[in-house]
Amino acid sequence: MDAMMQKLRIYICTHTDFKPLVKNPVYEVVDARQYNGDMCANGLHGSFYSELLMYKYVSERKDLPEYVGFCGYRKYYSFRDDVPDMDAIFKEHDAIATTPMRIEPDVRGHYLHYHNGYDLDIVTDIIRNDYPTLFPTFIQSLSQKEFYACNMFIVRRDDFLWLINTVFGILDKYLEVVTAGIETEGDPILARIAAHKKDYHIGMEPSLTMEYEYRIGGYLGERIVNALLFHRFRNIKHYNMIVTRNAVSPRLPLTKASL
């Protein structure tokens, strides 16, 4: 087991108290509340990035193992504690992910149903201009009915660093675009959502609230990760996803602009 722990860590991302479904020591809980309270270095609430904020912190560790994986406090791989031999799997595969989810009408249409399509268009333009080798795959991924959901994967260390650096490089450029014309003493993302409530479908369903839509970076990042998995890895080993409980949404310090 010690040898496996040196080769593999599967990080369980959380922002709330919970009882892990798994006990195998290769799993490690990473709690968003341990990092600078609720705020990111750029002044945004941590929930903007959702679980990807934890991925970023993990990527900055000096002791990353050979294989790096992620799941959530309520979402696990079907193998649970019976963790497979990574060396054996990676002799024949180049990544592990959950079985792609069937989605209607397609990845882009699903995003537009729940979120602001202009944000997705901004990311598309960024990838077209700054990541041209990724652009064809990204466009293709938006038209597919299969979707690598929830940012769950296990990959080699170097692949993980490439993946997370690419995601945050794109999201950094997205933030430059959407905050450039916003003048506010508070959170510019909250101000953006408050100014475009119809575009963000606020109130159209009980779940579509300011807190829910604030996680723009996480939602966009999930679509970027989906494309990156299709782009970089040709032989992915799939495991089903187990969902154990409903999500807990973090409460945000709403500003006057959001009321």
C-alpha positions as CSV (number, residue, x, y, z in Angstrom):
1,M,0.0,0.0,0.0
2,D,2.8,2.4,0.8
3,A,4.2,1.9,-2.7
4,M,0.8,2.6,-4.2
5,M,0.5,5.8,-2.1
6,Q,3.8,7.0,-3.5
7,K,2.6,6.5,-7.0
8,L,-1.0,7.6,-6.7
9,R,-3.1,10.2,-4.9
10,I,-6.8,10.7,-5.6
11,Y,-7.9,14.0,-4.1
12,I,-11.4,14.3,-2.8
13,C,-12.5,17.9,-3.2
14,T,-15.0,19.4,-0.8
15,H,-16.3,22.7,0.5
16,T,-18.4,21.2,3.3
17,D,-18.3,18.6,6.1
18,F,-19.0,15.1,4.9
19,K,-18.2,11.4,5.6
20,P,-16.1,9.9,2.8
21,L,-17.4,6.9,1.1
22,V,-13.9,5.5,0.8
23,K,-11.2,4.6,3.3
24,N,-8.3,3.6,1.1
25,P,-5.3,5.8,2.1
26,V,-4.6,6.7,-1.5
27,Y,-7.5,9.2,-1.1
28,E,-6.8,12.6,0.4
29,V,-9.5,15.2,1.3
30,V,-8.7,18.7,0.0
31,D,-11.0,21.2,1.6
32,A,-11.6,24.6,-0.1
33,R,-12.1,26.2,3.3
34,Q,-8.4,25.6,4.2
35,Y,-7.2,28.1,1.6
36,N,-7.4,31.8,2.3
37,G,-10.9,31.6,3.6
38,D,-13.4,32.1,0.9
39,M,-11.4,34.4,-1.3
40,C,-9.0,33.8,-4.2
41,A,-5.8,35.8,-4.8
42,N,-7.6,37.7,-7.6
43,G,-10.3,38.8,-5.2
44,L,-13.1,36.5,-6.4
45,H,-15.0,34.2,-4.2
46,G,-13.5,30.7,-4.4
47,S,-16.7,29.2,-5.6
48,F,-16.2,30.9,-9.0
49,Y,-13.8,28.1,-9.9
50,S,-15.8,25.4,-8.1
51,E,-13.6,22.3,-7.5
52,L,-11.0,23.5,-10.0
53,L,-9.6,25.9,-7.4
54,M,-8.5,22.8,-5.4
55,Y,-7.0,21.3,-8.6
56,K,-4.9,24.5,-8.9
57,Y,-3.7,24.3,-5.3
58,V,-2.8,20.6,-5.7
59,S,-0.8,21.5,-8.9
60,E,1.4,23.8,-6.9
61,R,2.6,21.0,-4.5
62,K,6.2,19.9,-4.7
63,D,5.4,16.3,-3.9
64,L,3.0,15.3,-6.6
65,P,2.9,11.6,-7.2
66,E,3.3,9.8,-10.6
67,Y,-0.4,9.5,-11.0
68,V,-2.8,12.3,-10.0
69,G,-6.6,11.9,-9.7
70,F,-9.7,13.7,-8.5
71,C,-13.2,13.0,-7.3
72,G,-15.7,14.9,-5.2
73,Y,-17.1,14.7,-1.7
74,R,-20.3,13.1,-3.2
75,K,-18.9,11.6,-6.5
76,Y,-16.6,8.6,-6.7
77,Y,-15.3,6.1,-9.2
78,S,-17.1,2.8,-9.2
79,F,-14.0,0.9,-8.0
80,R,-14.1,2.9,-4.7
81,D,-11.6,1.3,-2.2
82,D,-10.6,-1.4,-4.6
83,V,-8.2,0.9,-6.4
84,P,-6.7,-0.8,-9.5
85,D,-3.0,-1.1,-10.3
86,M,-2.1,2.1,-12.1
87,D,1.0,0.8,-13.7
88,A,-1.0,-2.0,-15.3
89,I,-3.7,0.3,-16.5
90,F,-1.3,2.9,-17.9
91,K,0.5,0.2,-19.9
92,E,-2.5,0.1,-22.2
93,H,-4.3,3.4,-21.5
94,D,-3.2,7.0,-21.2
95,A,-5.9,8.2,-18.8
96,I,-8.7,7.2,-16.5
97,A,-12.1,9.0,-16.5
98,T,-15.7,8.4,-15.6
99,T,-17.9,6.9,-18.3
100,P,-19.0,9.8,-20.5
101,M,-22.5,11.1,-19.7
102,R,-25.1,11.2,-22.5
103,I,-26.3,14.8,-22.8
104,E,-29.1,16.5,-24.8
105,P,-29.2,18.1,-27.2
106,D,-25.4,18.4,-27.2
107,V,-22.7,19.9,-24.9
108,R,-23.3,23.4,-26.2
109,G,-27.1,23.2,-26.1
110,H,-27.0,21.8,-22.5
111,Y,-24.7,24.7,-21.4
112,L,-27.0,27.3,-23.0
113,H,-30.0,25.8,-21.2
114,Y,-28.6,26.5,-17.8
115,H,-25.9,29.2,-18.2
116,N,-25.0,32.3,-20.2
117,G,-24.1,31.3,-23.7
118,Y,-22.0,34.6,-24.2
119,D,-19.5,33.2,-21.7
120,L,-19.1,30.1,-23.7
121,D,-18.7,32.2,-26.9
122,I,-15.9,34.2,-25.2
123,V,-14.0,31.1,-24.2
124,T,-14.5,29.8,-27.8
125,D,-12.9,33.0,-29.2
126,I,-10.0,32.7,-26.7
127,I,-9.3,29.1,-27.7
128,R,-9.6,30.1,-31.4
129,N,-7.1,32.9,-31.1
130,D,-4.7,31.6,-28.4
131,Y,-5.0,27.8,-28.5
132,P,-5.4,27.1,-32.3
133,T,-4.3,23.4,-32.0
134,L,-7.1,22.8,-29.4
135,F,-9.7,24.8,-31.3
136,P,-11.0,22.0,-33.7
137,T,-11.4,19.6,-30.8
138,F,-13.1,22.1,-28.7
139,I,-15.6,22.9,-31.4
140,Q,-16.2,19.2,-32.0
141,S,-16.7,18.6,-28.3
142,L,-19.5,21.2,-28.1
143,S,-21.5,19.3,-30.7
144,Q,-21.2,15.9,-29.1
145,K,-23.8,14.1,-27.0
146,E,-21.1,12.5,-24.8
147,F,-19.6,14.6,-22.0
148,Y,-16.8,13.9,-19.5
149,A,-18.7,15.5,-16.6
150,C,-17.6,16.6,-13.1
151,N,-13.8,17.1,-13.8
152,M,-13.1,13.5,-12.7
153,F,-10.0,11.9,-14.1
154,I,-6.7,10.2,-13.2
155,V,-3.7,11.0,-15.3
156,R,0.1,11.1,-15.2
157,R,1.7,14.0,-13.3
158,D,2.9,15.9,-16.4
159,D,-0.4,15.5,-18.1
160,F,-2.2,16.9,-15.1
161,L,0.1,19.9,-15.0
162,W,-0.5,20.6,-18.7
163,L,-4.3,20.2,-18.2
164,I,-4.6,22.5,-15.2
165,N,-2.3,25.1,-16.7
166,T,-4.3,25.2,-19.9
167,V,-7.6,25.5,-18.1
168,F,-6.5,28.4,-15.9
169,G,-4.7,30.0,-18.8
170,I,-8.0,30.2,-20.7
171,L,-10.0,31.2,-17.6
172,D,-7.5,34.0,-16.8
173,K,-8.1,35.4,-20.3
174,Y,-11.8,35.0,-19.9
175,L,-11.7,37.1,-16.7
176,E,-9.6,39.8,-18.5
177,V,-12.4,40.1,-21.1
178,V,-15.4,40.1,-18.9
179,T,-14.1,42.4,-16.1
180,A,-12.5,45.0,-18.4
181,G,-15.6,47.2,-18.7
182,I,-17.0,46.6,-15.2
183,E,-16.6,49.4,-12.7
184,T,-17.6,48.3,-9.2
185,E,-16.2,48.4,-5.7
186,G,-17.5,44.9,-5.2
187,D,-17.1,41.6,-7.0
188,P,-17.1,42.1,-10.8
189,I,-18.5,38.7,-11.5
190,L,-21.5,39.3,-9.2
191,A,-21.9,42.7,-10.9
192,R,-21.8,41.0,-14.3
193,I,-24.4,38.4,-13.4
194,A,-26.7,41.0,-11.7
195,A,-26.6,43.1,-14.9
196,H,-27.5,40.2,-17.1
197,K,-29.9,38.2,-15.0
198,K,-32.0,37.1,-18.1
199,D,-28.9,35.8,-19.8
200,Y,-28.0,33.8,-16.7
201,H,-31.6,32.5,-16.4
202,I,-31.8,33.7,-12.8
203,G,-35.1,32.7,-11.2
204,M,-36.3,30.6,-14.2
205,E,-35.9,27.5,-12.1
206,P,-35.6,27.2,-8.3
207,S,-31.9,26.1,-8.6
208,L,-30.9,29.0,-10.9
209,T,-29.8,31.5,-8.3
210,M,-27.0,34.1,-8.1
211,E,-24.9,31.6,-6.0
212,Y,-25.4,28.8,-8.6
213,E,-24.5,30.9,-11.6
214,Y,-21.5,32.5,-9.9
215,R,-19.6,29.3,-10.4
216,I,-18.9,30.4,-14.0
217,G,-15.3,29.3,-13.9
218,G,-16.2,25.8,-12.8
219,Y,-18.9,25.4,-15.5
220,L,-16.7,26.7,-18.3
221,G,-13.7,24.7,-16.9
222,E,-15.8,21.5,-17.0
223,R,-16.4,22.0,-20.8
224,I,-12.7,22.9,-21.3
225,V,-11.6,19.8,-19.4
226,N,-14.0,17.7,-21.5
227,A,-12.3,19.0,-24.7
228,L,-8.8,18.5,-23.3
229,L,-9.5,14.9,-22.4
230,F,-10.7,14.2,-26.0
231,H,-7.8,16.2,-27.4
232,R,-4.8,14.7,-25.5
233,F,-5.8,11.2,-24.7
234,R,-6.6,8.5,-27.3
235,N,-7.2,5.5,-25.0
236,I,-9.1,6.3,-21.9
237,K,-10.1,3.7,-19.3
238,H,-13.6,4.3,-18.1
239,Y,-15.2,3.7,-14.7
240,N,-18.8,4.5,-13.8
241,M,-19.5,7.4,-11.4
242,I,-21.2,6.8,-8.1
243,V,-23.1,9.8,-6.7
244,T,-23.8,9.5,-2.9
245,R,-25.7,12.7,-1.9
246,N,-27.0,16.0,-3.1
247,A,-24.7,18.9,-3.7
248,V,-24.3,21.6,-1.0
249,S,-24.1,25.1,-2.5
250,P,-21.7,27.6,-0.8
251,R,-23.3,30.8,0.3
252,L,-21.8,33.9,-1.2
253,P,-21.5,37.4,0.3
254,L,-23.9,39.0,-2.1
255,T,-23.4,42.7,-2.9
256,K,-26.0,45.4,-3.5
257,A,-25.5,44.9,-7.2
258,S,-26.9,41.3,-6.9
259,L,-30.1,42.2,-5.1
